[in-house]
Amino acid sequence: MKTEQLATKIFTGFLKFKVRRPTPLFASYNVTSRCNMKCSFCDWWKMNMPELPTRKALTSIDEVCSLGVPFFDLSGGEPLLRKDLAILAKRASSHGCLVSMNTNGTLLKSSRASEIANAFDVVVVSLDGPEEVHDKLRGVGGTYDKAIEAIKLLKAYGTRVGVNTVVTPWNIKILPHFIEELRSLVDFAQVQPVHPYPPPPQNRPSPEEVSRLLDYLLRLKRSSPGFLAVPTDFVRGFKPFFEGEAPKICHAGELYVAIDPIGRLLACPARADVVLGDVLAHSAGEILKEKRKSEGWLKVSSCEGCWLGCTVGMSMVLENPLKEAPNFISLWASRKN
Ligand SMILES: C[S@@+](CC[C@H](N)C(=O)[O-])C[C@H]1O[C@@H](n2cnc3c(N)ncnc32)[C@H](O)[C@@H]1O
């Protein structure tokens, strides 16, 4: 039953996109701004935002899922800091969504692993390199070991587990070797360049370093298209991204939306300032209908762009679904019935 529901949502979303009446296919809910890490490239842990209590969080999930979204991601901050996380994930799942989480993995105790494994179809753990590199970038010692432990725990419960790696000048050289080592540990790997965009000079690896990484990633994509779970053109875009010349590919508010910790609907998961409305006060459908008139929408229009798998990658897959079929099939196979 759930498989058919998901298939219908994806197919309907695809058709609506093709006839230029898009509805969101991906929603992310940043359930908290709290984080137990101090990643050098991330600003979330510097925020201090309240968050919705369980009942209101469930209402906001219902609202956004009522748009017919097939892919629903829970992120943060660190989502595992919320004790009701499994309840929230199950609610999204009850709407027939494929439910994923992005986590640093460090707070997954064995006593909680079964509950989390049952609630999520896919878990993406952040890993930015081998131990010394990862712990340095995350700002806390022991992070790598705990993330690996979380991966093993979830895998033992049969959860589909992937890794998200942020490409920076501080890890780019070791990434081919690192990603090769991950192949025996996880089901898939995602990579994304360090933001913001355009990148400031200190965030830009040398052109030679970028070329070497791209050669490796494109070879990996050809040999194991499902393992490297980002579109081929997304990988190719790393070069113009780091040169500050990436095209703007954006369907914010159309193919993707986000809910922030206090229940506001955002057009884009990466732009906390692009508020479209309050899903606790108005229906998500109504908010989106009005979106073009809102100040928030104008802010997305003036954005210079980004190169994130959850937004740009989603747009690319929708533009060229046959080319990206292996990613879809691999994600599809990840569903638990
Ligand atoms: C903001 S975190 C929240 C989830 C969780 N705390 C974690 O570390 O996975 C979501 C993802 O965004 C990535 N990320 C954080 N800052 C980034 C940046 N400046 N550029 C690109 N990715 C970033 C993280 O590595 C992580 O994989």
The ligand as an SDF file (V2000), in Angstrom:
LIG
                    3D

 27 29  0  0  0  0  0  0  0  0999 V2000
   23.2000   21.3530    8.9580 C   0  0  0  0  0  0  0  0  0  0  0  0
   23.5060   19.6280    9.1130 S   0  0  0  0  0  0  0  0  0  0  0  0
   22.2200   19.1370   10.1980 C   0  0  0  0  0  0  0  0  0  0  0  0
   22.2050   17.6800   10.4910 C   0  0  0  0  0  0  0  0  0  0  0  0
   23.2380   17.1280   11.4630 C   0  0  0  0  0  0  0  0  0  0  0  0
   23.5120   17.9560   12.5760 N   0  0  0  0  0  0  0  0  0  0  0  0
   24.5000   16.7350   10.7320 C   0  0  0  0  0  0  0  0  0  0  0  0
   25.5930   17.1760   11.0880 O   0  0  0  0  0  0  0  0  0  0  0  0
   24.3900   15.9400    9.7900 O   0  0  0  0  0  0  0  0  0  0  0  0
   22.9750   18.9320    7.5640 C   0  0  0  0  0  0  0  0  0  0  0  0
   24.0960   18.6750    6.5790 C   0  0  0  0  0  0  0  0  0  0  0  0
   24.5760   19.9100    6.0950 O   0  0  0  0  0  0  0  0  0  0  0  0
   25.9880   19.8450    5.9980 C   0  0  0  0  0  0  0  0  0  0  0  0
   26.5250   21.2020    6.0790 N   0  0  0  0  0  0  0  0  0  0  0  0
   26.6390   21.9860    7.1550 C   0  0  0  0  0  0  0  0  0  0  0  0
   27.2110   23.1590    6.8350 N   0  0  0  0  0  0  0  0  0  0  0  0
   27.4330   23.1230    5.4990 C   0  0  0  0  0  0  0  0  0  0  0  0
   28.0060   24.0460    4.5840 C   0  0  0  0  0  0  0  0  0  0  0  0
   28.4720   25.2350    4.9640 N   0  0  0  0  0  0  0  0  0  0  0  0
   28.0840   23.6640    3.2870 N   0  0  0  0  0  0  0  0  0  0  0  0
   27.6300   22.4640    2.8720 C   0  0  0  0  0  0  0  0  0  0  0  0
   27.0960   21.5570    3.7010 N   0  0  0  0  0  0  0  0  0  0  0  0
   26.9860   21.8860    5.0040 C   0  0  0  0  0  0  0  0  0  0  0  0
   26.3740   18.9590    7.1600 C   0  0  0  0  0  0  0  0  0  0  0  0
   27.6580   18.3870    7.0140 O   0  0  0  0  0  0  0  0  0  0  0  0
   25.2890   17.9190    7.1510 C   0  0  0  0  0  0  0  0  0  0  0  0
   25.6270   16.8300    6.3410 O   0  0  0  0  0  0  0  0  0  0  0  0
  1  2  1  0
  2  3  1  0
  2 10  1  0
  3  4  1  0
  4  5  1  0
  5  6  1  0
  5  7  1  0
  7  8  2  0
  7  9  1  0
 10 11  1  0
 11 12  1  0
 11 26  1  0
 12 13  1  0
 13 14  1  0
 13 24  1  0
 14 15  1  0
 14 23  1  0
 15 16  2  0
 16 17  1  0
 17 18  1  0
 17 23  2  0
 18 19  1  0
 18 20  2  0
 20 21  1  0
 21 22  2  0
 22 23  1  0
 24 25  1  0
 24 26  1  0
 26 27  1  0
M  CHG  2   2   1   9  -1
M  END
$$$$
